[in-house]
Amino acid sequence: MFALSFDTATEINLLGISAAEASKGLSVWSILVFPALFTAGMSLVDTSDGVLMVGAYGWAFMNPLRKLYNLTITAISVVVAFSVGAIEALGLVVGELGLSGSVWASIDFVTGNFTTLGYLVVGVFRG
């Protein structure tokens, strides 16, 4: 869910930048640089992820205990993805409906500090 929301948000930003630059008179060919850079970046990230995952899953087949490790890491990744998606969805609900209270304020705080949450997730995976 995180990757999907990040990809979608990035594409929307890309469209917004392209539209803003087009309204300033930038040529169409110059605007097409933005989608090309986005495509190149996503290709690099997806290829790197694929190479790392092939190595990780190949490593696990050598020892049955390592399969449990991979299963655990995959399960944690799923939980983190659903948690981030849920926090993002609840943050949208808070913003659109103007909800108040301690629970909604804490959700609003977390959605405003996704960078810190990202560092925390990376720290847990590294730890």
Secondary structure per residue as TSV (DSSP state, phi and psi in degrees):
chain	resnum	aa	ss	phi	psi
A	1	M	-	360.0	-38.4
A	2	F	H	-62.7	-45.4
A	3	A	H	-62.5	-41.0
A	4	L	H	-64.1	-44.8
A	5	S	H	-68.3	-36.8
A	6	F	H	-66.3	-44.2
A	7	D	H	-61.9	-45.5
A	8	T	H	-65.3	-44.6
A	9	A	H	-63.0	-39.4
A	10	T	H	-66.3	-40.9
A	11	E	H	-64.8	-39.6
A	12	I	H	-64.5	-42.8
A	13	N	H	-61.6	-40.6
A	14	L	H	-60.7	-44.8
A	15	L	H	-63.2	-39.4
A	16	G	H	-64.9	-43.3
A	17	I	H	-63.0	-44.1
A	18	S	H	-61.7	-43.7
A	19	A	H	-65.1	-41.9
A	20	A	H	-63.3	-42.3
A	21	E	H	-70.6	-33.8
A	22	A	H	-65.9	-36.9
A	23	S	H	-69.5	-20.5
A	24	K	T	-87.2	-2.7
A	25	G	T	97.6	11.6
A	26	L	-	-69.6	141.1
A	27	S	-	-67.7	156.9
A	28	V	H	-61.1	-39.7
A	29	W	H	-64.8	-34.9
A	30	S	H	-71.0	-35.0
A	31	I	H	-67.8	-32.6
A	32	L	T	-67.8	-8.4
A	33	V	H	-64.9	-37.1
A	34	F	H	-61.5	-51.4
A	35	P	H	-63.1	-33.7
A	36	A	H	-65.9	-41.7
A	37	L	H	-65.8	-39.9
A	38	F	H	-61.9	-45.7
A	39	T	H	-62.4	-43.3
A	40	A	H	-63.4	-43.2
A	41	G	H	-64.6	-45.1
A	42	M	H	-66.2	-36.4
A	43	S	H	-63.9	-42.1
A	44	L	H	-63.4	-46.6
A	45	V	H	-65.6	-45.2
A	46	D	H	-66.0	-38.6
A	47	T	H	-66.0	-44.2
A	48	S	H	-60.4	-42.5
A	49	D	H	-62.6	-43.7
A	50	G	H	-62.1	-43.1
A	51	V	H	-64.4	-43.4
A	52	L	H	-64.2	-40.1
A	53	M	H	-69.6	-36.9
A	54	V	H	-61.6	-42.8
A	55	G	H	-64.5	-41.9
A	56	A	H	-66.8	-43.6
A	57	Y	H	-73.4	-33.0
A	58	G	H	-64.9	-38.9
A	59	W	H	-61.9	-37.0
A	60	A	H	-71.3	-28.0
A	61	F	T	-72.5	-13.4
A	62	M	T	-75.8	-24.9
A	63	N	-	-144.5	128.4
A	64	P	H	-60.2	-31.1
A	65	L	H	-66.4	-30.0
A	66	R	H	-68.7	-27.3
A	67	K	H	-62.6	-38.4
A	68	L	H	-63.2	-40.0
A	69	Y	H	-60.6	-48.0
A	70	N	H	-63.2	-39.9
A	71	L	H	-62.9	-40.9
A	72	T	H	-64.9	-45.9
A	73	I	H	-63.5	-40.0
A	74	T	H	-64.3	-43.0
A	75	A	H	-62.8	-42.6
A	76	I	H	-63.4	-39.2
A	77	S	H	-62.7	-40.6
A	78	V	H	-64.5	-44.2
A	79	V	H	-62.0	-43.6
A	80	V	H	-63.6	-42.7
A	81	A	H	-62.4	-45.7
A	82	F	H	-66.8	-35.9
A	83	S	H	-64.8	-45.1
A	84	V	H	-63.6	-43.4
A	85	G	H	-61.7	-42.5
A	86	A	H	-66.0	-42.1
A	87	I	H	-63.1	-42.5
A	88	E	H	-63.7	-43.7
A	89	A	H	-64.6	-43.9
A	90	L	H	-66.0	-34.4
A	91	G	H	-63.3	-38.3
A	92	L	H	-65.5	-40.0
A	93	V	H	-62.5	-45.2
A	94	V	H	-60.0	-45.5
A	95	G	H	-67.2	-40.1
A	96	E	H	-77.2	-37.7
A	97	L	H	-95.8	-8.3
A	98	G	T	62.3	40.1
A	99	L	-	-71.8	149.3
A	100	S	-	-132.0	164.7
A	101	G	S	129.5	169.3
A	102	S	H	-67.0	-39.8
A	103	V	H	-65.6	-46.0
A	104	W	H	-68.4	-34.0
A	105	A	H	-67.1	-38.4
A	106	S	H	-68.6	-37.2
A	107	I	H	-65.2	-41.7
A	108	D	H	-63.3	-37.9
A	109	F	H	-64.1	-45.6
A	110	V	H	-64.9	-41.8
A	111	T	H	-66.9	-26.2
A	112	G	H	-79.9	-11.1
A	113	N	T	-127.1	48.2
A	114	F	H	-65.7	-26.8
A	115	T	H	-63.0	-45.6
A	116	T	H	-63.7	-40.5
A	117	L	H	-62.5	-39.6
A	118	G	H	-62.9	-43.2
A	119	Y	H	-62.3	-39.3
A	120	L	H	-63.5	-44.8
A	121	V	H	-62.4	-45.5
A	122	V	H	-61.8	-40.8
A	123	G	H	-62.2	-38.6
A	124	V	H	-67.0	-42.5
A	125	F	H	-69.2	-31.8
A	126	R	H	-77.9	-31.2
A	127	G	-	-66.3	360.0
